[in-house]
Structures are given as structure tokens and as C-alpha cells.
Amino acid sequence: MRMRQTRQVCILLPNKQHLDCTVGVRSRGHDVLNCLLKQLSVSELQVLGLAVLRDNEYLFLDLEKKLSKYFGKTWNRGSSMVQFILFLRVQYYVGSGLLLFSSKVQQLYYAELRQKVLQSKSHHQEALFFQLAASALQAEVGDLEQSEASDEEEGRENRQERKHYFLPEDYFPSWLIRRRGRHYLLQHGPVLHRELRGVSRRQATLQFIKDANSLQDGAATFYGMRKEKKELKSSILLGVVLRGVQIYEEVEGKQFLLYDLSWTDIDRFTFQGSRFEITAVGSLCLPKLLYYTPSTVHSEHILKHLTDSHRFQISTRAALSYVQQLEDVQASQLYKEAYICDTTGLTQRLQRNNSLTSSMSDCGVTEGTTADWSKEEEEEEEEEEVSYTDLELCEDDSEEFLVDDPAEVSWLAELLPDVSVDASLEFPFSYWAAVTVEMKQVLMRRADDEGVSVD
């Protein structure tokens, strides 16, 4: 009887690893978080959050809600045939990796950005992908051996050795490989990698995180929306990014940026059911942007993510400015020792805002809620303390939150016996294809460890 009162939750990490947590049947999100913190040996996750998969989208957990709210009746029944799966994802983006004090959190953050870079469709930023690949190679491989960095005239044998020390698919988007060809990337990738010789792996990781912010669709969390309520397929992508919100439209498989709005450009977000409105400040002379989410649940979670992201950006603004000053000092080749060692001051600056960031999970939204922060921005410029309009938490029992059924998701169903996976899952955007492959590999490795057939 006691065993029935516990549930095992599998948490898939950005680095393709997984952790298992055993929690009580009445547990809430923060119980899983505490278990995860203990296994990772970190005190806090800072920018990472736990998410569930619903309608092929990652929705971040409200840590105060019971897990049964997300997993429904299958959680209460505790069937051994059902996998309870959560995802550790980047919830908030940072302008510098130095804001991530834990090396483990920094590596997990880096791992997710690596995947996002491979999924990027920013065709107009080709040069940036080569810089990112070079930083990633330096972070993961280290200094390139002299034999691998040799010139072309050193002979075919050395060229062949150099050719195979990395796979283009691991460092460049598929469209760039098709455009330039594998030979081109294998030829020029090591040249850029060699230029970073002597850069530590940690510094290369920090440089990758910094450069990824320059990628138009790199450091972003996307949500699918529809232009019309009766549309069957999402054609709009709303991206939550460091500096605000980006809105893309997909036309014939290609994504086009419609709006790139900073937080100061936005007057408010409003939702009523699946109807989601974005109102820009009056000076931009933009009409209200009206889109439709898959459900009220999605609208609620998207608004909360937007609100929390904006608060996080404000709370870390002073620390980011401090980091940028240190980086400017390093760039001028002055006082490098101060740049390397003065992390205590940076920590203190972030801790001053800790009460704000830690309280984000307590903020809820109710249907028909409006998030208005144009005045908050003005007040923030005048005062160190920022006041926010309280958003009341309202439990909406009219619509039950249920995660995607693993039996209906091909890459999750393969872990379960006696479940047909012949029917392919249609993803609204090709963005999910790489995620499918990544998570499928993790689950198959877990199945092998447990002796479960996935044939």
C-alpha cells in the first residue's frame, strides 16, 4: 500500500541525461524541484524551470500546484505502464553566463542553447554560426592539436585526421550544411577553432552564451498561436527572448519575423480564454496584435512566463550592467585580475534582488487578466525598488490541465510496451523535430538500462 502512495518522475535534462525522482502522490512541483536540486548538488536553478509537454509545447510548472493537476487521473491511479515525465528547460535568458554562478547550471544552460542554435533558422546570420561553432568546439574539445590544425600541404593523411574530429551536424544547422556542404565546414571549421587556441573551456562557454544572444532566434522560448480562431494549424510563433517578444509567421515552411518588440515597446498583454492580445505603447502606432492560443491553459501559462521573464530581466539589470563593465575592462586589456577575481561583488549585487526572483513562482494569473508594465518601467528608472501590480491566483476548474498522453507521442510511446507507434505525430513547426530526436535518444537509453524493449 505504501508503494502506491509514491510516484517516480523522470526529469529529462538539456544535456540529454535524465534523473529520476520519487515523490508522494500529493506532492507539488517544488517537491520535485527539491529532489532535483539535491541530485544536482546545487542550491538553486536560477534560470532553469520544470516544464511539462502539452500540445507539443513546453509549459512551465507552477511549483505550488499539485502534480496531479498536470498528470490528471493517471497520476492518481499510479499505473506502472505510464511514464511521468518532466523537462528541465531554460525559463529565463541572461545577457552573460557570468550571471550563472553554479557551473552545473551554466553547463545545462549552455547545453540547451547548443540545441537551439542547431534548430535556428536565421539564414541571414551565417557568419555568426561559424563563430558559435568555433566557441563550442573550444569549449568541448579544447585546444586543437597541431597535427589537426596543419595546413593543406601537409598531406592527405593529416587532412583526413582533421576531417573526422567533429561532425558538422553537431555544430551547424542542417540548412547551413546543405548550403555550404560538409567539405566546406570541415575545411573552415578547424581554422576558426584554431584561432581560439589558449582560451579556456569556461571562457569559450561564456563566449558561446554571449554570442547566442545575438542570434535572432537563438535564446528564445516559442509558443505556437493561430491568426484566426478556426484555423486548424498554428501559423504564428511568439518568442519570449531576453529583451522582449518576437513574433514570427510561418509561410510555406519558412519563418518570417513580423515584430521584434522590446519590453519598453509593450504596454500590456491581455487574454480571455484562448484569445491573446498584445498592445504596444502608443508611440509605436501599432494596432492591437490579436492571436489565439490552443487553450485557456496555454494563455494563462504564456502570460505568466512573459510576466516572470520581464521581472527577471529587471531584477538582473544592475548585475548585467556590472558584468558588462567588467567585460569592457577585459576588452581594454586592463586589470584582468579584477575581472577574473571580482565575483564576490557580482554575487552580492544579484543577491540584493534574490527576494524578487525567488518570489516569481508565487505569481499567478486569472482568465481575463491584463499584465501592464509600462508604468513599472518608468518607476524602475526613478527608484531601486520596483512595484508590481498583484496578479491574483485563481484555480480554474472548468478546464483540466493534462499533459500529452505518452501513448500519443511517438518518441515517448516507444518506451512503453504494446503501444503502436506507426502513426506519426505532426509537429506544427520543424523546431520540434530536433527535440524529438534528442528526447527519444534519452528515453531509449533509459529503456536499455531498465531492460525494456523499444523494438
ZAVEXBA-611565 format. One line per field, with one value per residue (C-alpha): residue number from 1; residue in one letter; x, y, z. Coordinates in nm, 3 decimals. Example, Ala and Ser with C-alpha at 12.3 -4.5 7.8 and 13.67 -1.06 7.14 Angstrom:
<atoms>
seq = 1;2;
type = a;s;
c1 = 1.230;1.367;
c2 = -0.450;-0.106;
c3 = 0.780;0.714;
</atoms>
This chain:
<atoms>
seq = 1;2;3;4;5;6;7;8;9;10;11;12;13;14;15;16;17;18;19;20;21;22;23;24;25;26;27;28;29;30;31;32;33;34;35;36;37;38;39;40;41;42;43;44;45;46;47;48;49;50;51;52;53;54;55;56;57;58;59;60;61;62;63;64;65;66;67;68;69;70;71;72;73;74;75;76;77;78;79;80;81;82;83;84;85;86;87;88;89;90;91;92;93;94;95;96;97;98;99;100;101;102;103;104;105;106;107;108;109;110;111;112;113;114;115;116;117;118;119;120;121;122;123;124;125;126;127;128;129;130;131;132;133;134;135;136;137;138;139;140;141;142;143;144;145;146;147;148;149;150;151;152;153;154;155;156;157;158;159;160;161;162;163;164;165;166;167;168;169;170;171;172;173;174;175;176;177;178;179;180;181;182;183;184;185;186;187;188;189;190;191;192;193;194;195;196;197;198;199;200;201;202;203;204;205;206;207;208;209;210;211;212;213;214;215;216;217;218;219;220;221;222;223;224;225;226;227;228;229;230;231;232;233;234;235;236;237;238;239;240;241;242;243;244;245;246;247;248;249;250;251;252;253;254;255;256;257;258;259;260;261;262;263;264;265;266;267;268;269;270;271;272;273;274;275;276;277;278;279;280;281;282;283;284;285;286;287;288;289;290;291;292;293;294;295;296;297;298;299;300;301;302;303;304;305;306;307;308;309;310;311;312;313;314;315;316;317;318;319;320;321;322;323;324;325;326;327;328;329;330;331;332;333;334;335;336;337;338;339;340;341;342;343;344;345;346;347;348;349;350;351;352;353;354;355;356;357;358;359;360;361;362;363;364;365;366;367;368;369;370;371;372;373;374;375;376;377;378;379;380;381;382;383;384;385;386;387;388;389;390;391;392;393;394;395;396;397;398;399;400;401;402;403;404;405;406;407;408;409;410;411;412;413;414;415;416;417;418;419;420;421;422;423;424;425;426;427;428;429;430;431;432;433;434;435;436;437;438;439;440;441;442;443;444;445;446;447;448;449;450;451;452;453;454;455;
type = m;r;m;r;q;t;r;q;v;c;i;l;l;p;n;k;q;h;l;d;c;t;v;g;v;r;s;r;g;h;d;v;l;n;c;l;l;k;q;l;s;v;s;e;l;q;v;l;g;l;a;v;l;r;d;n;e;y;l;f;l;d;l;e;k;k;l;s;k;y;f;g;k;t;w;n;r;g;s;s;m;v;q;f;i;l;f;l;r;v;q;y;y;v;g;s;g;l;l;l;f;s;s;k;v;q;q;l;y;y;a;e;l;r;q;k;v;l;q;s;k;s;h;h;q;e;a;l;f;f;q;l;a;a;s;a;l;q;a;e;v;g;d;l;e;q;s;e;a;s;d;e;e;e;g;r;e;n;r;q;e;r;k;h;y;f;l;p;e;d;y;f;p;s;w;l;i;r;r;r;g;r;h;y;l;l;q;h;g;p;v;l;h;r;e;l;r;g;v;s;r;r;q;a;t;l;q;f;i;k;d;a;n;s;l;q;d;g;a;a;t;f;y;g;m;r;k;e;k;k;e;l;k;s;s;i;l;l;g;v;v;l;r;g;v;q;i;y;e;e;v;e;g;k;q;f;l;l;y;d;l;s;w;t;d;i;d;r;f;t;f;q;g;s;r;f;e;i;t;a;v;g;s;l;c;l;p;k;l;l;y;y;t;p;s;t;v;h;s;e;h;i;l;k;h;l;t;d;s;h;r;f;q;i;s;t;r;a;a;l;s;y;v;q;q;l;e;d;v;q;a;s;q;l;y;k;e;a;y;i;c;d;t;t;g;l;t;q;r;l;q;r;n;n;s;l;t;s;s;m;s;d;c;g;v;t;e;g;t;t;a;d;w;s;k;e;e;e;e;e;e;e;e;e;e;v;s;y;t;d;l;e;l;c;e;d;d;s;e;e;f;l;v;d;d;p;a;e;v;s;w;l;a;e;l;l;p;d;v;s;v;d;a;s;l;e;f;p;f;s;y;w;a;a;v;t;v;e;m;k;q;v;l;m;r;r;a;d;d;e;g;v;s;v;d;
c1 = 0.000;0.282;0.435;0.113;0.147;0.466;0.532;0.853;0.909;1.166;1.327;1.490;1.784;1.909;2.236;2.045;2.076;1.790;1.728;1.458;1.280;1.043;0.777;0.447;0.119;0.013;0.341;0.367;0.611;0.851;0.889;1.029;1.244;1.392;1.469;1.634;1.843;1.969;2.069;2.242;2.410;2.311;2.128;1.909;1.848;1.835;1.719;1.602;1.250;1.048;0.809;0.551;0.466;0.117;0.008;0.376;0.469;0.667;0.465;0.646;0.509;0.358;0.563;0.284;0.036;-0.002;0.147;-0.193;-0.308;-0.079;-0.089;-0.458;-0.618;-0.318;-0.121;-0.378;-0.402;-0.025;-0.016;0.325;0.257;0.264;0.580;0.554;0.795;0.908;1.159;1.425;1.431;1.570;1.296;1.481;1.763;2.065;2.286;2.601;2.693;2.868;2.524;2.505;2.714;2.678;2.898;2.635;2.358;2.587;2.658;2.287;2.208;2.484;2.357;2.010;2.148;2.358;2.041;1.862;2.149;2.121;1.747;1.788;1.651;1.839;1.971;2.093;2.340;2.561;2.889;2.764;2.711;3.080;3.174;2.937;3.074;3.430;3.340;3.152;3.447;3.686;3.452;3.407;3.730;3.978;4.285;4.316;4.618;4.886;4.852;4.481;4.543;4.803;4.789;4.660;5.006;5.086;4.930;4.614;4.663;4.670;4.376;4.176;4.265;4.148;3.829;3.694;3.749;3.397;3.071;2.917;2.571;2.676;2.776;2.586;2.215;2.103;2.019;2.373;2.519;2.305;2.402;2.778;2.836;3.011;3.350;3.341;3.250;3.512;3.770;3.695;3.566;3.913;4.058;3.825;3.868;4.245;4.211;4.076;4.383;4.469;4.112;3.993;3.690;3.500;3.571;3.472;3.142;3.081;3.159;2.912;2.638;2.709;2.714;2.396;2.209;2.300;2.131;1.785;1.601;1.869;1.792;1.414;1.120;0.850;0.475;0.251;-0.057;-0.320;-0.416;-0.780;-0.971;-1.094;-0.753;-0.651;-0.277;-0.065;0.099;0.228;0.523;0.550;0.907;0.998;1.351;1.590;1.493;1.122;0.899;0.940;0.652;0.706;0.472;0.529;0.458;0.526;0.765;0.964;0.950;0.932;0.982;0.678;0.750;1.050;0.923;1.136;0.980;0.958;0.764;0.486;0.204;0.018;-0.071;-0.434;-0.606;-0.964;-0.985;-0.773;-0.785;-0.445;-0.384;-0.060;-0.086;0.216;0.284;0.106;0.419;0.465;0.122;0.070;-0.276;-0.354;-0.199;-0.465;-0.383;-0.532;-0.359;-0.458;-0.648;-0.709;-0.441;-0.187;-0.290;-0.251;0.093;0.220;0.115;0.279;0.601;0.603;0.542;0.807;1.060;1.013;1.053;1.367;1.511;1.451;1.587;1.916;1.961;2.202;2.410;2.424;2.542;2.814;2.921;2.934;3.160;3.394;3.391;3.477;3.770;3.890;3.847;4.073;4.337;4.336;4.305;4.239;4.293;4.000;3.779;3.865;3.851;3.580;3.289;3.202;3.070;2.869;2.717;2.618;2.450;2.240;2.153;2.005;1.742;1.705;1.378;1.226;1.340;1.257;0.901;0.821;0.670;0.414;0.269;-0.042;-0.284;-0.655;-0.855;-0.914;-0.602;-0.404;-0.034;0.053;0.409;0.465;0.439;0.665;0.943;0.911;0.912;1.211;1.415;1.337;1.366;1.572;1.262;1.013;0.648;0.423;0.051;-0.060;-0.199;-0.446;-0.419;-0.744;-0.795;-0.998;-1.169;-1.366;-1.070;-0.847;-0.476;-0.349;-0.008;0.023;-0.056;0.276;0.091;0.003;0.354;0.570;0.905;0.757;0.541;0.842;0.937;0.609;0.539;0.241;0.183;0.169;0.389;0.311;0.109;0.349;0.299;0.252;0.450;0.327;0.682;1.001;1.150;1.022;1.195;1.534;1.373;1.203;1.530;1.709;1.448;1.393;1.761;1.746;1.441;1.581;1.898;1.685;1.484;1.803;1.919;1.591;1.577;1.261;1.232;1.165;1.159;
c2 = 0.000;0.238;0.194;0.310;0.642;0.731;0.813;0.810;1.112;1.111;1.452;1.498;1.741;1.968;1.770;1.455;1.294;1.211;1.194;1.003;1.146;0.959;1.182;1.137;1.118;1.450;1.622;1.959;2.099;2.227;1.874;1.759;2.071;1.996;1.640;1.768;2.025;1.755;1.524;1.804;1.928;2.289;2.535;2.686;2.657;3.034;3.043;2.683;2.562;2.241;2.203;1.961;1.886;1.981;2.003;1.968;2.280;2.317;2.484;2.566;2.429;2.640;2.490;2.546;2.330;1.957;1.731;1.565;1.894;1.824;1.445;1.400;1.065;0.864;1.021;0.917;0.565;0.529;0.286;0.127;0.148;0.529;0.738;1.066;1.290;1.645;1.854;2.084;2.383;2.734;2.958;3.291;3.405;3.602;3.855;3.695;3.349;3.516;3.567;3.188;3.114;2.737;2.563;2.288;2.536;2.712;2.386;2.295;2.643;2.606;2.261;2.391;2.688;2.443;2.267;2.593;2.707;2.386;2.449;2.815;2.941;3.270;3.224;3.583;3.534;3.271;3.417;3.402;3.025;2.979;3.183;2.980;2.653;2.761;2.853;2.525;2.324;2.506;2.453;2.082;1.973;2.227;2.341;2.194;1.968;2.096;1.794;1.865;2.233;2.167;2.329;2.162;2.086;1.855;1.569;1.368;1.164;1.470;1.624;1.306;1.310;1.667;1.597;1.349;1.521;1.674;1.619;1.923;1.803;1.859;2.223;2.367;2.384;2.142;2.421;2.560;2.216;2.188;2.539;2.510;2.136;1.916;1.953;2.333;2.317;2.051;2.263;2.601;2.493;2.393;2.725;2.924;2.673;2.715;3.091;3.026;2.830;2.917;3.017;2.814;2.590;2.802;3.123;2.956;2.852;3.207;3.341;3.096;3.207;3.570;3.520;3.309;3.618;3.783;3.505;3.628;3.312;3.157;3.244;3.218;3.012;2.976;2.931;2.846;3.060;3.097;3.410;3.304;3.111;2.849;2.775;2.412;2.472;2.734;2.976;3.226;3.183;3.405;3.402;3.508;3.648;3.836;4.183;4.126;3.946;3.837;3.733;3.516;3.392;3.064;3.068;2.760;2.620;2.942;3.173;3.549;3.797;4.023;4.214;4.250;4.426;4.519;4.520;4.901;4.875;4.674;4.835;4.520;4.159;4.051;3.717;3.599;3.225;3.138;3.498;3.662;4.032;4.228;4.606;4.816;5.160;5.442;5.594;5.291;5.344;4.967;4.809;4.552;4.222;3.952;3.581;3.258;3.004;2.635;2.680;2.892;2.690;2.793;3.159;3.152;2.993;3.213;3.529;3.410;3.327;3.669;3.845;3.646;3.694;4.068;4.075;3.863;4.098;4.397;4.221;4.130;4.457;4.610;4.292;4.265;4.624;4.543;4.238;4.443;4.694;4.411;4.279;4.624;4.635;4.298;4.406;4.705;4.467;4.644;4.492;4.139;4.014;4.222;4.079;3.723;3.755;4.010;3.764;3.846;4.188;4.037;3.778;4.045;4.251;3.957;3.859;4.204;4.109;3.750;3.816;3.933;3.642;3.381;3.508;3.466;3.123;3.274;3.494;3.356;3.485;3.457;3.434;3.780;3.915;4.206;4.249;4.619;4.729;5.049;5.241;4.992;5.072;5.444;5.381;5.149;5.428;5.653;5.402;5.100;4.915;4.816;4.772;4.537;4.505;4.198;3.917;3.705;3.328;3.171;2.794;2.737;2.400;2.433;2.313;2.035;2.064;1.739;1.673;1.499;1.129;0.944;0.682;0.954;1.097;0.877;0.943;0.878;0.584;0.384;0.342;0.169;-0.196;-0.298;0.051;0.117;0.399;0.364;0.684;0.976;1.289;1.606;1.888;2.241;2.359;2.181;2.326;2.021;1.768;1.809;1.794;1.469;1.307;1.431;1.315;0.988;0.904;0.977;0.759;0.475;0.476;0.471;0.182;-0.011;0.043;-0.096;-0.382;-0.257;-0.337;-0.047;-0.250;
c3 = 0.000;0.080;-0.263;-0.425;-0.243;-0.427;-0.791;-0.991;-1.212;-1.491;-1.550;-1.889;-1.879;-2.160;-2.179;-2.289;-1.948;-1.713;-1.340;-1.152;-0.850;-0.621;-0.468;-0.285;-0.469;-0.313;-0.399;-0.564;-0.815;-0.553;-0.413;-0.746;-0.759;-0.416;-0.523;-0.840;-0.653;-0.422;-0.707;-0.897;-0.575;-0.638;-0.415;-0.687;-1.059;-1.119;-1.483;-1.528;-1.469;-1.474;-1.765;-1.899;-2.260;-2.368;-2.733;-2.825;-2.629;-2.310;-2.035;-1.713;-1.388;-1.117;-0.835;-0.584;-0.774;-0.717;-0.981;-1.016;-1.170;-1.466;-1.494;-1.412;-1.331;-1.445;-1.159;-0.901;-1.039;-1.050;-1.341;-1.397;-1.772;-1.770;-1.758;-1.565;-1.748;-1.674;-1.864;-1.723;-1.958;-1.971;-1.835;-1.831;-2.056;-1.939;-2.111;-1.974;-1.849;-1.555;-1.403;-1.361;-1.053;-1.050;-1.305;-1.338;-1.410;-1.656;-1.839;-1.856;-1.987;-2.245;-2.347;-2.427;-2.620;-2.822;-2.935;-3.007;-3.229;-3.430;-3.472;-3.565;-3.896;-3.902;-4.256;-4.272;-3.985;-4.142;-4.014;-3.656;-3.683;-3.760;-3.452;-3.238;-3.378;-3.301;-2.942;-2.895;-3.028;-2.796;-2.501;-2.570;-2.742;-2.605;-2.794;-3.140;-3.170;-3.403;-3.631;-3.665;-3.737;-4.007;-4.347;-4.660;-4.799;-4.506;-4.692;-4.730;-4.412;-4.186;-4.366;-4.313;-3.942;-3.909;-4.102;-3.853;-3.521;-3.532;-3.718;-3.891;-3.779;-3.418;-3.469;-3.766;-3.858;-4.127;-4.372;-4.345;-4.412;-4.724;-4.834;-4.786;-4.790;-4.536;-4.702;-4.668;-4.299;-4.225;-4.401;-4.242;-3.901;-3.772;-3.894;-3.670;-3.390;-3.407;-3.358;-3.008;-2.901;-2.542;-2.448;-2.151;-2.189;-1.939;-2.129;-2.455;-2.294;-2.175;-2.522;-2.677;-2.435;-2.515;-2.894;-2.885;-2.765;-3.096;-3.289;-3.383;-3.279;-3.056;-2.694;-2.723;-2.598;-2.863;-2.833;-3.127;-3.196;-3.466;-3.659;-3.669;-3.405;-3.651;-3.801;-3.753;-3.752;-3.577;-3.818;-3.561;-3.326;-3.020;-2.891;-2.537;-2.559;-2.333;-2.445;-2.504;-2.753;-3.114;-3.338;-3.644;-3.915;-4.094;-4.466;-4.678;-4.421;-4.379;-4.079;-4.123;-3.839;-3.811;-3.492;-3.262;-2.951;-2.653;-2.307;-2.324;-2.652;-2.487;-2.294;-2.189;-2.258;-2.220;-2.262;-2.248;-2.293;-2.596;-2.722;-2.660;-2.722;-2.731;-2.702;-2.791;-2.645;-2.820;-2.970;-3.198;-3.359;-3.389;-3.382;-3.116;-3.209;-3.171;-3.181;-3.049;-2.827;-2.816;-2.488;-2.181;-2.004;-2.265;-2.241;-1.864;-1.873;-2.156;-1.974;-1.655;-1.841;-2.004;-1.674;-1.490;-1.770;-1.761;-1.384;-1.410;-1.669;-1.443;-1.134;-1.307;-1.494;-1.243;-1.223;-1.603;-1.627;-1.376;-1.579;-1.897;-1.726;-1.626;-1.981;-2.113;-1.874;-2.001;-2.360;-2.296;-2.155;-1.819;-1.473;-1.593;-1.240;-1.119;-1.395;-1.301;-0.925;-0.850;-0.847;-0.485;-0.580;-0.861;-0.628;-0.379;-0.648;-0.757;-0.401;-0.344;-0.600;-0.478;-0.299;-0.625;-0.839;-0.579;-0.546;-0.914;-0.865;-0.628;-0.903;-1.071;-1.333;-1.382;-1.702;-1.842;-1.674;-1.805;-1.740;-1.758;-1.700;-1.891;-1.562;-1.389;-1.634;-1.557;-1.182;-1.210;-1.363;-1.067;-0.783;-0.697;-0.576;-0.843;-0.750;-0.946;-0.988;-0.794;-1.007;-0.815;-0.837;-0.947;-0.983;-1.298;-1.254;-1.576;-1.782;-1.658;-1.729;-1.877;-2.025;-2.358;-2.339;-2.385;-2.593;-2.844;-2.866;-3.085;-2.918;-2.573;-2.676;-2.788;-2.424;-2.348;-2.443;-2.656;-2.790;-3.161;-3.282;-3.652;-3.661;-3.693;-3.486;-3.686;-3.529;-3.600;-3.669;-3.763;-3.444;-3.260;-3.485;-3.319;-2.976;-3.073;-3.174;-2.864;-2.614;-2.798;-2.760;-2.387;-2.334;-2.542;-2.333;-2.020;-2.161;-2.232;-1.875;-1.744;-1.993;-2.170;-2.538;-2.770;-3.092;
</atoms>
